[in-house]
Structure formats: structure tokens, C-alpha cells
Amino acid sequence: MRKSDKKVENLIRDLLTEVCEDTLKGYDGFLWVTHTVKFSSFPQSLEIVCVFETNQDKANFLAGEGPQHVSITIQKAFNEVGVQLKNVGKQISYDTQQNRDRGSQRSE
């Protein structure tokens, strides 16, 4: 990993940690936020995954205003450090520990 990649990784991790602690903890069953990125095409390649405990927790979250709230919060956090996420809604997906325990791939 190049030094510049490490800086980007640290920035992403810090921003998503803040989003996780300040915003997402208010949703029942929410566990954590994770991400993947190809540094050569950041920020377009950034994929953010919000993980819930169960499929029901995820369904409840998706049925409400949670996704819109999370998208706005993530967009705002990145904007504050000068990173424009052009299609943040498509860069965020939702999964569950329940699916991961079954060996499932990330679900939308």
C-alpha cells in the first residue's frame, strides 16, 4: 500500500467510524459499518456496507427513513473533508450478520 493510499484509508475509516458512532447506533440491530475501495479510482470505487444483526433488523431499517438518513450523513461527512461522492446511494449497501454466518454474499 502506497503512502497516499494509507492516508485515504485512514480518512475513510475515521469518517465511517464517526458516522457509525454518531448516527447509526440509534438503529435497532445495527452492528457496524465496513467498506472496500480501489485506491486508484477513489472515491467512485468506494463501497460502504452497513451490517445489522438480523434480516428483520435490516428490513425494519430499510422500511423507514434509515437509508435516506444514512446516505445524507455519509455524504455530509465526506463533503466536509472535500471528497465528493457522486452517487452515494448506490455506494451503500446493507447486510446482516445472520447472512454472513450462513456464508452468504453481501445482499442489497
LUMLUMVO-869199 format. One record per residue (C-alpha): residue number from 1; residue in one letter; x negated, z, y. Coordinates in Angstrom, 2 decimals. Each point is the difference from the previous one (the first is absolute). Layout:
! residues N
{seq=NUM, type=A, X=X, Z=Z, Y=Y};
...
This chain:
! residues 108
{seq=1, type=M, X=0.00, Z=0.00, Y=0.00};
{seq=2, type=R, X=-1.37, Z=-1.01, Y=3.36};
{seq=3, type=K, X=-0.27, Z=2.51, Y=2.82};
{seq=4, type=S, X=2.77, Z=-1.78, Y=1.93};
{seq=5, type=D, X=2.23, Z=0.10, Y=-3.10};
{seq=6, type=K, X=-0.59, Z=3.72, Y=-0.31};
{seq=7, type=K, X=1.10, Z=0.49, Y=3.62};
{seq=8, type=V, X=3.19, Z=-1.96, Y=-0.61};
{seq=9, type=E, X=0.69, Z=1.95, Y=-3.19};
{seq=10, type=N, X=-0.46, Z=3.31, Y=1.80};
{seq=11, type=L, X=2.29, Z=-1.15, Y=2.81};
{seq=12, type=I, X=2.73, Z=-1.04, Y=-2.45};
{seq=13, type=R, X=-0.31, Z=3.22, Y=-1.98};
{seq=14, type=D, X=0.15, Z=2.16, Y=3.14};
{seq=15, type=L, X=3.05, Z=-1.82, Y=1.38};
{seq=16, type=L, X=1.90, Z=0.10, Y=-3.28};
{seq=17, type=T, X=-0.85, Z=3.67, Y=-0.51};
{seq=18, type=E, X=1.45, Z=0.74, Y=3.41};
{seq=19, type=V, X=3.14, Z=-2.03, Y=-0.75};
{seq=20, type=C, X=0.35, Z=1.77, Y=-3.34};
{seq=21, type=E, X=-0.35, Z=3.49, Y=1.42};
{seq=22, type=D, X=2.00, Z=-0.46, Y=3.19};
{seq=23, type=T, X=2.84, Z=-2.25, Y=-1.09};
{seq=24, type=L, X=0.48, Z=-0.59, Y=-3.69};
{seq=25, type=K, X=-0.09, Z=3.60, Y=-1.16};
{seq=26, type=G, X=3.58, Z=0.34, Y=1.22};
{seq=27, type=Y, X=1.35, Z=-2.24, Y=-2.79};
{seq=28, type=D, X=1.06, Z=1.58, Y=-3.28};
{seq=29, type=G, X=-2.25, Z=-0.94, Y=-2.87};
{seq=30, type=F, X=-2.66, Z=-1.64, Y=2.14};
{seq=31, type=L, X=-3.47, Z=0.52, Y=-1.49};
{seq=32, type=W, X=-2.62, Z=-2.10, Y=1.80};
{seq=33, type=V, X=-1.02, Z=-3.26, Y=1.71};
{seq=34, type=T, X=-2.71, Z=-2.24, Y=-1.38};
{seq=35, type=H, X=-1.31, Z=-3.45, Y=0.88};
{seq=36, type=T, X=-2.04, Z=-3.01, Y=-1.01};
{seq=37, type=V, X=-1.83, Z=-2.36, Y=2.31};
{seq=38, type=K, X=-2.31, Z=-3.02, Y=-0.06};
{seq=39, type=F, X=-2.36, Z=0.75, Y=2.86};
{seq=40, type=S, X=-0.76, Z=-3.66, Y=0.65};
{seq=41, type=S, X=3.63, Z=-0.59, Y=0.96};
{seq=42, type=F, X=1.00, Z=3.34, Y=1.54};
{seq=43, type=P, X=2.62, Z=0.75, Y=1.35};
{seq=44, type=Q, X=2.05, Z=-2.77, Y=-1.66};
{seq=45, type=S, X=-1.12, Z=1.08, Y=-3.49};
{seq=46, type=L, X=0.93, Z=3.65, Y=0.44};
{seq=47, type=E, X=2.56, Z=1.16, Y=-2.55};
{seq=48, type=I, X=1.46, Z=3.49, Y=0.38};
{seq=49, type=V, X=1.84, Z=1.75, Y=-2.83};
{seq=50, type=C, X=2.21, Z=3.04, Y=0.51};
{seq=51, type=V, X=0.35, Z=1.91, Y=-3.26};
{seq=52, type=F, X=2.96, Z=2.20, Y=-0.91};
{seq=53, type=E, X=0.42, Z=2.35, Y=-2.93};
{seq=54, type=T, X=2.98, Z=-1.68, Y=-1.65};
{seq=55, type=N, X=1.92, Z=-3.26, Y=0.16};
{seq=56, type=Q, X=2.98, Z=1.96, Y=1.36};
{seq=57, type=D, X=-2.13, Z=1.40, Y=2.85};
{seq=58, type=K, X=-1.11, Z=-3.52, Y=0.83};
{seq=59, type=A, X=3.58, Z=-1.33, Y=-0.17};
{seq=60, type=N, X=1.22, Z=2.74, Y=2.33};
{seq=61, type=F, X=-2.79, Z=-0.78, Y=2.45};
{seq=62, type=L, X=0.70, Z=-3.74, Y=-0.08};
{seq=63, type=A, X=3.76, Z=0.54, Y=0.47};
{seq=64, type=G, X=-0.56, Z=1.76, Y=3.31};
{seq=65, type=E, X=-2.01, Z=-0.75, Y=3.10};
{seq=66, type=G, X=-3.26, Z=1.07, Y=-1.64};
{seq=67, type=P, X=-1.55, Z=-3.47, Y=-0.35};
{seq=68, type=Q, X=0.66, Z=-0.86, Y=3.64};
{seq=69, type=H, X=-1.36, Z=3.35, Y=1.15};
{seq=70, type=V, X=-3.14, Z=-0.36, Y=-2.11};
{seq=71, type=S, X=-0.61, Z=-3.59, Y=1.17};
{seq=72, type=I, X=0.27, Z=1.02, Y=3.65};
{seq=73, type=T, X=-2.23, Z=3.03, Y=-0.50};
{seq=74, type=I, X=-2.70, Z=-2.00, Y=-1.79};
{seq=75, type=Q, X=0.18, Z=-2.82, Y=2.56};
{seq=76, type=K, X=-0.33, Z=2.47, Y=2.86};
{seq=77, type=A, X=-2.98, Z=1.79, Y=-1.61};
{seq=78, type=F, X=-1.92, Z=-3.25, Y=-0.45};
{seq=79, type=N, X=0.96, Z=-1.29, Y=3.46};
{seq=80, type=E, X=-1.45, Z=3.15, Y=1.58};
{seq=81, type=V, X=-3.44, Z=-0.94, Y=-1.36};
{seq=82, type=G, X=0.34, Z=-3.69, Y=0.91};
{seq=83, type=V, X=0.88, Z=-1.37, Y=-3.44};
{seq=84, type=Q, X=2.97, Z=-2.37, Y=-0.06};
{seq=85, type=L, X=1.95, Z=-0.13, Y=-3.26};
{seq=86, type=K, X=2.01, Z=-3.20, Y=0.43};
{seq=87, type=N, X=2.38, Z=0.49, Y=-2.92};
{seq=88, type=V, X=-0.12, Z=3.71, Y=-0.74};
{seq=89, type=G, X=3.30, Z=-0.04, Y=-1.91};
{seq=90, type=K, X=-1.47, Z=-2.33, Y=-2.61};
{seq=91, type=Q, X=-3.23, Z=1.99, Y=-0.15};
{seq=92, type=I, X=1.77, Z=3.17, Y=-1.14};
{seq=93, type=S, X=1.38, Z=0.48, Y=-3.49};
{seq=94, type=Y, X=1.43, Z=2.95, Y=-1.87};
{seq=95, type=D, X=-0.78, Z=1.35, Y=-3.45};
{seq=96, type=T, X=0.54, Z=3.14, Y=-2.03};
{seq=97, type=Q, X=-2.11, Z=2.29, Y=-2.07};
{seq=98, type=Q, X=2.69, Z=-0.41, Y=-2.63};
{seq=99, type=N, X=-0.80, Z=-3.74, Y=-0.24};
{seq=100, type=R, X=-3.73, Z=0.60, Y=0.08};
{seq=101, type=D, X=0.28, Z=2.52, Y=-2.82};
{seq=102, type=R, X=1.75, Z=-2.67, Y=-2.06};
{seq=103, type=G, X=-2.84, Z=-2.41, Y=0.73};
{seq=104, type=S, X=2.13, Z=-2.20, Y=2.25};
{seq=105, type=Q, X=-1.41, Z=-2.23, Y=2.67};
{seq=106, type=R, X=0.82, Z=0.66, Y=3.66};
{seq=107, type=S, X=3.65, Z=-0.71, Y=0.67};
{seq=108, type=E, X=1.62, Z=-1.16, Y=3.19};
